[in-house]
Amino acid sequence: MQPLSLNGVTIDDSFAEAFDMAATGLVITAPTARWAEIAARTMTGFATSVIACGVEAGIDRELAPDETPDGRPGFRVLMFGFDGKGLEMQIQNRVGQCVLTSPGSACFAGLEGTRKLKLGATLRFFGDGNQISKRLGGKHYWRVPVMDGEFLVEHSTGLSESAIGGGNLLILGRSHAEVLEASEAAVAAASTVADVILPFPGGIVRSGSKVGSKYKALIASTNNAFCPVLRGDPGSELDADTNCVMELVMDGLSFEAIQESMRRGLHAACAFGPEHGILRISAGNYGGNLGRHHFKLRDLL
């Protein structure tokens, strides 16, 4: 069988192993795009891993005024968790502390669904009895008095129970600078797909993990096989020319969205080629034993 490659970059005949997740979406608006983004980024902070952060969240895309419920600049954020109950708690905490508090903000449902999660249904109580219920166009909103005017918030948002978390790419190369540059390009390309987020800092993970640890208190630890400083250890996946590995992780509302995001990311990274230090693309998996969604790298070529 011929080895897989793209633009001179070796592509492992492997797959990313991903998991079922629950998800929801929110639309955050403000008087300006800058303030809408501030609220959205603050709300999705400390949300890289559901295991340690309670949720995985990020900005899906920027919205023009003609795409938002109140005709103002906005951003759509997606949140992924283990179940609806956990997501509902994250909504209350994050919207209450990061969107309600942000100047001129409003918050609306960003996902349709037959099952609903409470949004303004609980946040309205901040109004201390002065909140006003408003029904318009089949939607239910709350107007909550705040010091700069009113916080407009939709009563609920939708829940998806068919979302997926854990699509990923490993980008291997000669130097930190070259791999970081290619990874940034891959993130930019992968982020152009709707219904997908890359929840880690700037979309990139430098501390990829494996399941388990020699320490009983840890459920995950550093991915020895892809650490350049452990190249001499048994089980190392790295050759002498590989001095840096970075990972992209994708969460999405559908298999197709994640697959397309991975495809665009892979092609963007491989465009740099070996002449710019990109040597190999791989993916993280657990032997197919934990997650039922498998994204084969050969299908992305």
C-alpha positions in Angstrom: 0.0 0.0 0.0 1.3 3.4 -0.9 2.1 5.7 2.0 -0.2 8.7 2.3 1.1 12.1 1.7 0.1 15.6 0.7 2.5 18.2 -0.7 5.4 16.1 0.5 4.0 15.8 4.0 3.6 12.3 5.4 0.0 11.6 6.5 -0.4 8.8 9.0 -3.0 6.2 8.0 -4.7 6.8 11.3 -7.9 8.4 12.7 -9.1 10.9 15.3 -11.4 9.3 17.9 -14.2 11.5 19.1 -17.1 11.3 21.5 -20.8 12.0 21.9 -21.5 15.3 23.6 -24.4 17.6 24.4 -24.3 21.1 23.0 -26.0 24.5 22.9 -25.5 27.9 21.3 -26.0 31.5 22.2 -26.0 34.7 20.3 -24.4 37.7 22.1 -25.0 41.2 20.7 -23.8 44.6 21.8 -23.7 48.3 20.5 -20.5 47.5 18.7 -18.7 44.4 17.3 -15.9 45.1 19.8 -18.1 44.9 22.8 -20.0 41.9 21.5 -16.6 40.1 21.0 -15.4 41.1 24.5 -18.5 39.6 26.0 -18.3 36.4 23.9 -14.6 35.9 24.6 -15.0 36.5 28.3 -17.9 34.1 28.5 -16.0 31.4 26.7 -12.8 31.8 28.8 -11.5 28.8 30.8 -13.5 26.4 28.7 -10.9 24.2 26.9 -11.8 20.8 28.4 -15.0 19.6 29.8 -13.1 17.4 32.3 -11.3 20.3 34.1 -13.4 23.3 33.0 -16.9 21.8 33.1 -17.6 22.9 29.5 -15.8 23.3 26.2 -16.8 26.6 24.6 -15.7 29.0 21.9 -16.8 31.5 19.2 -18.4 29.8 16.2 -18.6 33.0 14.1 -19.2 36.7 13.9 -22.7 37.9 13.0 -23.6 40.9 11.0 -26.4 43.1 12.3 -28.9 41.7 9.8 -28.2 38.2 11.2 -29.0 39.0 14.8 -32.4 39.2 16.6 -31.9 42.8 17.6 -30.2 44.1 14.5 -26.9 44.8 16.3 -23.3 43.3 15.8 -23.0 39.9 17.4 -21.2 36.6 17.9 -22.5 33.1 18.1 -20.9 30.9 20.7 -21.2 27.1 21.1 -20.9 25.2 24.3 -20.3 21.5 24.7 -20.7 19.3 27.7 -21.6 15.9 29.0 -25.3 16.6 29.4 -28.0 19.3 29.4 -28.0 19.7 33.2 -24.3 20.6 33.2 -24.7 22.9 30.3 -27.6 24.7 31.9 -25.4 25.5 35.0 -22.6 26.7 32.8 -25.1 29.0 30.9 -26.3 30.6 34.2 -22.8 31.1 35.5 -21.1 32.3 32.4 -23.9 34.5 31.0 -24.7 35.9 34.4 -21.1 36.8 35.1 -19.7 37.7 31.7 -22.6 38.8 29.4 -25.1 40.4 31.8 -22.2 42.4 33.2 -20.9 43.6 29.8 -21.9 47.1 28.7 -24.9 47.1 26.3 -25.1 43.4 25.9 -28.0 41.2 25.0 -28.2 37.4 24.8 -30.4 35.2 22.6 -30.8 31.5 21.7 -28.2 30.4 19.3 -29.5 26.9 18.6 -32.9 25.4 17.9 -34.0 22.2 19.6 -37.0 20.4 20.9 -35.4 20.3 24.3 -34.7 23.6 25.9 -32.2 24.9 28.4 -33.0 27.8 30.8 -31.4 31.1 29.8 -33.4 34.2 30.9 -35.7 31.9 32.8 -33.4 32.1 35.7 -31.2 35.2 34.9 -34.4 37.4 35.0 -34.4 37.1 38.8 -31.4 39.5 38.9 -34.1 42.2 38.2 -35.4 41.7 41.8 -39.0 41.8 40.7 -38.6 44.7 38.2 -38.0 42.4 35.2 -40.6 42.5 32.4 -41.7 39.5 30.3 -42.0 40.2 26.6 -43.4 38.0 23.9 -42.6 38.9 20.3 -42.8 36.8 17.1 -43.3 33.6 18.9 -40.3 34.2 21.2 -40.2 34.9 24.9 -37.8 37.5 26.2 -37.0 39.2 29.5 -36.1 42.8 30.0 -33.9 43.1 33.1 -33.1 46.6 34.5 -29.4 47.3 34.8 -27.4 50.5 35.4 -26.8 51.3 31.7 -30.4 50.5 30.6 -31.8 47.0 30.2 -30.4 43.6 29.6 -32.5 41.8 27.0 -32.3 38.0 27.3 -34.3 35.2 25.7 -36.1 32.8 28.0 -34.4 29.7 26.8 -32.1 28.2 24.2 -32.0 24.8 22.4 -30.1 21.7 23.3 -28.5 19.3 20.9 -27.8 15.7 22.1 -26.1 14.6 18.9 -23.0 16.8 19.0 -19.4 15.5 18.9 -16.3 16.5 20.7 -12.7 15.5 20.0 -11.9 15.7 16.3 -8.2 16.5 16.1 -5.0 16.8 14.1 -1.4 16.5 15.2 1.0 18.7 13.3 4.6 17.5 13.4 7.6 19.5 12.2 11.2 20.6 12.5 11.0 23.7 14.8 8.6 25.4 17.2 8.3 28.5 15.0 7.5 26.5 11.8 4.9 24.3 13.5 3.3 27.2 15.2 3.0 29.1 12.0 1.5 26.1 10.2 -0.9 25.5 13.2 -2.1 29.1 13.1 -2.9 28.7 9.4 -4.6 25.4 10.1 -6.8 27.0 12.8 -7.7 29.9 10.5 -8.8 27.5 7.8 -10.6 25.0 10.2 -12.5 27.9 11.8 -14.2 28.9 8.5 -16.6 25.9 8.9 -19.9 26.8 10.7 -21.0 24.8 13.7 -17.5 24.0 14.8 -15.2 25.5 17.5 -11.6 24.9 18.4 -11.8 25.5 22.2 -8.1 25.6 23.2 -6.0 28.8 23.4 -5.9 30.2 19.9 -7.2 26.8 18.7 -3.9 25.0 19.5 -2.9 22.5 22.2 0.8 22.0 23.0 0.1 19.7 25.9 -1.6 16.8 24.2 -2.5 14.0 26.7 -3.0 10.3 27.0 -5.5 8.5 29.2 -4.1 7.5 32.7 -1.0 8.4 34.7 1.5 6.8 37.1 -0.1 9.1 39.7 -3.5 7.8 40.9 -4.9 11.3 41.3 -4.6 12.0 37.5 -6.9 10.7 34.8 -4.7 12.0 32.0 -1.1 12.9 31.6 1.4 14.1 29.0 1.4 12.2 25.7 4.9 10.7 25.9 4.8 9.3 22.4 4.8 12.8 20.9 7.1 14.6 23.3 10.4 15.5 21.5 12.4 15.4 24.7 11.3 11.8 25.3 12.3 10.7 21.8 14.6 8.1 23.1 12.0 6.4 25.2 10.3 3.1 24.1 7.1 3.9 22.3 8.2 7.3 21.0 6.4 8.2 17.7 9.0 10.8 16.7 12.0 10.6 14.4 15.3 12.6 14.8 14.0 15.5 12.6 10.8 16.2 14.6 11.3 18.7 17.3 7.8 20.0 17.8 4.2 18.7 17.8 1.0 20.8 18.2 -2.6 19.6 18.2 -5.8 21.1 17.0 -9.1 19.9 18.6 -12.5 20.4 17.0 -15.9 20.1 18.6 -18.9 20.3 16.3 -22.7 19.9 16.0 -22.3 17.2 13.3 -19.8 14.6 12.0 -19.8 16.4 8.6 -18.9 19.8 10.1 -16.0 18.4 12.1 -14.7 16.4 9.1 -14.8 19.4 6.9 -13.0 21.5 9.5 -10.3 18.9 9.9 -10.0 18.7 6.1 -9.4 22.4 5.8 -7.0 22.4 8.7 -5.0 19.5 7.3 -4.7 21.1 3.8 -3.7 24.4 5.3 -0.9 22.9 7.4 0.3 20.7 4.5 0.5 23.7 2.2 3.7 24.7 4.1 5.4 21.4 3.1 8.7 20.0 4.3 10.6 23.1 2.9 8.9 25.1 5.6 9.4 22.5 8.3 6.1 20.6 8.2 7.0 16.9 8.1 3.9 14.8 9.2 0.3 14.9 10.1 -1.2 12.4 12.6 -4.2 12.2 14.9 -5.0 11.2 18.4 -7.0 8.1 19.3 -7.5 5.5 21.9 -7.4 2.5 19.6 -11.1 3.0 18.8 -12.2 1.7 22.2 -13.6 4.8 23.8 -15.2 7.1 21.1 -17.6 5.9 18.4 -16.8 8.7 16.0 -13.7 8.0 13.9 -12.3 10.6 11.5 -9.9 8.9 9.1 -7.1 11.1 7.9 -7.2 9.3 4.5 -10.7 10.6 4.0 -9.5 14.2 4.3 -7.1 14.0 1.4 
